[in-house]
């Protein structure tokens, strides 16, 4: 899910939790009267729930159903805090705003239940009967409301953790053979290329950092003149820590469970592609906390690779897969050093890789020169 989807899902989930709190308080504190007292009780309860979710995320992380539910509840305040300054005061502001709209929803539910109860009492008074059937009807309505809200909250958590069955925004399929990359050949090559890319991007000892989310069933990405490529989407699941703006720090603390996506489009290596191929490819438009851009990553394994991802990821992949050519890596390093994103992630990553960029830039030029002369290429 992208940032806006997580934010909106978090708002919806928090509204459901606010409604449940309103139902619970309306049935438990019948003697509380006055709008101010009701809203104050609701606001305090919502703040306690948010604080409990924060503590649970700190204790158990964002894994499992409970962890995902807590992360989803904390998502709105996390995004408000991140995009308004990433300080303690901004996160407190986000918590106050979220508790505010949860209280508003809960108060509306409380008013609805109070109105229903008042009508029941009026009917009892007019009929001069015990009114037990009407009271039982109200209790059944409240139980039904609770059940619906709980089921909606569970469905919201489960739905937000579903894996995409296809690449969002992918272009329409073309099963016809526009070039020699046939559907049958891609059925064999596609999964292997996706696995090569996944393992190349995974850090040492963490082979499940990336997962293969989508592979085209056949050539589908058309850029004109019969040139059609295939798309691969990888997903990365990680926890965005909310209390430290330094991305390299992984101390314990509340975290937001996030899944981001990167994509590749590959063409047969022998095809003559235009120089602006990156601009012609219809990218899916995945969003990220950090800077992403399309890159010509060069050739390897019989294909010409293009990708839209973070700059440090494209360099790691080109380094470990031994891709040749493509956009100049040193130029990308210099450009990345001036990128301003969350925590300076891209600039810091490019600064750490500058020496390797310089070394690989020189070796790429040398290997291309040697390859053109027919001599074997030296190892990098």
Phi, psi and omega in degrees: 000143178275180188298314182295322180296316178297317181298312181292321177296321177296321177297313179299318180294319179295326176294322176296317178296320176300321178295318178297320177297319178299317178297314182297316181289324180295328180272341184261332184238069183288335184276350178289128180228152181101135183298318183297315180296318180295313181295320179297317178297318179295314182298317178296320179294318179295319177297321177296319178297316179297317178297321178295320178297320178299315180295320179295319177298323178292325186276315188246355181079192183260013181275159179076174183296315181297317179298318178294320179296317179295318179297321179293323178293325181277350185303312182300313181293328179295315180292322176298317179294319183292315187271005175239017173137342178057049175234170180299319181295323179290324176292322175296322176298316178299319178296320179294318180296315181295316177299327179296311182286332174295319179295321180298315178296316180298323180293322176298318177295319178301315179299320179297316180293319180297318179297318179297320181291321179296321177296321179296317179297321179296319179295321178297318183295321182289318184279346180056031178246161181303330177074021181297324176298320179292320179295319177296325178295320177295316179299318178297321179296318180294317178298319178296320178297317178300315182297318180296316180295319179296315179296322178295320179295317179296317179297325179296316180295315181294317181297326181284349179250010176288147178272141178295133179275347178207161181289117179301137177080007182291151182282168183294151184286149173227099182282345178292153182272098178278339174213190185280005173276086184280165179297323180292317179295320181292328179300332177271318186280326185303306180299325179293316178297318179298320180290321175302313182295319181298312181292326179293330181272340182286133176292166182302137176068005179233075187282354180251017181295323178244148177230149177280117184261328186200138174225129177304142176283344179189176179305127185220341186263104185260134179238012177107156178057036176074010180268115186232134178242185182234149185251141174231136178238128174248147178245143177237122177257130179208173180248123179270108182289136190263347188256358181219121182285355182273109184297338182279350181270129181235046177285162180294145179167169178302140183220153177258122179287121187230144171232124179242162186230140172236158184221154176235148168231126183240145177236155173305139188299328186280349182294142174275111184254147178291158182292335180261035185300323180301323180285336182276338182288130177281091181289155183286339176082030177298144180254166184207162172294333187241169185296134174230149178203155176288142182220138168277110187266358177098195186243153177174150180060027178084011183226156171259121188261133169233145182213155172237111188195185174288152185295323181290332179289319180295326179289318177300317182293317179294324180293312187280333176270351180068036179289143185249137175083205182086192180298145182296126186287325178294320178295322177294324178295316180296317180294322180294332180294341180259002180283134178247105176228191186302122178067011183062034186300311183294314181298317179294319180294320179291324178295321179294332183260005187301315180298318179291322176302314181297316181295315182289329177298318178291319182291326177298316180296320180293317182294324178294321179294316180294319180298323180294331181275354177094356180278155179296146182279142178281156178287147178276000000 
